Amino acid sequence: RFIGERGRLDPKLQRLMAGIEARTAGLDRLNLTVAVNYGGRDEIVRAARKVAEAAAAGVLDPRHVTEAAFSDRLDTGGLPDPD
């Protein structure tokens, strides 16, 4: 899995990354996460934006914004914590 801001990358590289992820999506023995064009603060801002958008759309009640709700919107959402 690739994490980071892909929108700033060359479209050809974005397609290559998406293809690799699609071909390996069913594999579950090992999780490899590659950070490309990644910054921790940028990831937090993007996750906060997703939370705000979900709240504005009525999908997420602001009173129910929890660590889990925020964590699910990080680049690593859905992945186990690293060892």
N, C-alpha and C positions, 0 to 999 in steps of 0.2 A: 504494500500500500504506500502510496505517495502522499505526503502531507505538505501543506504550504499553499501559498497563493498561486494557483496555476494560471489564472487569467493574465498574468504578466509575462507568461512564457510563450515562446513561439508555438503557433497552432500545431505544427507538425510534431513537436515534442509532446504537446498535450495529448494528441491522438495516440502516440506511441505509449505514453504512460497509461492511458485509459485501456489500451489493448492488452498491456501486460497485466493490469489489474483484472481485466475480464477473464483472461486465460488462466489466472491463478486463483480466482475467487473461491473455487471449491476446495482448495487445499487448506488443511487445518492443523497440520503437525507443527508448523513453525510460523510465527508472524514476523515478517520483515517490514519495517516502516522506514522509508527513506524520506528525509526532509529536504525539499527542494524549494528555494525561494521562500524560506521559512523564517519567521520571527515570532517569538513567544508573545510579545505585545500585540502583534498583528493578529495572531490566532485568538487572543482574548477579545479583541475588538470585533472580529468577525463572529465569534460565538455570541457576544453580547448583542450584536445586531440581529442575529437569528432569533434570540430570545425576545427582543423588542418587537420584531416583525410578527412572531407568533402571538405575542400579547395583543398587538394592534389588530391582528386578524381575528382575535377572539378564540384562538386555538389553545392558548395557554393563559390561565388566570395568573396575573402578577403575584397573587398571594401564594401561588404554588410554585414559584421559582425556587427550586432547591439546588443543592450541589449536583444531584443526579441530572436534573433538567438542564443545567448548564453544561455539565460534563458531556452529555449526549450530543451537544452541539459543537464540541471541540473537534479538531481534525482527527483526533484519536477516538472519537465516539464510537462505541460498539466493539472496541478492541480491548483485550485484557490489559491490565496494567503491566508495564514491562518488568522483567526480572532484574 
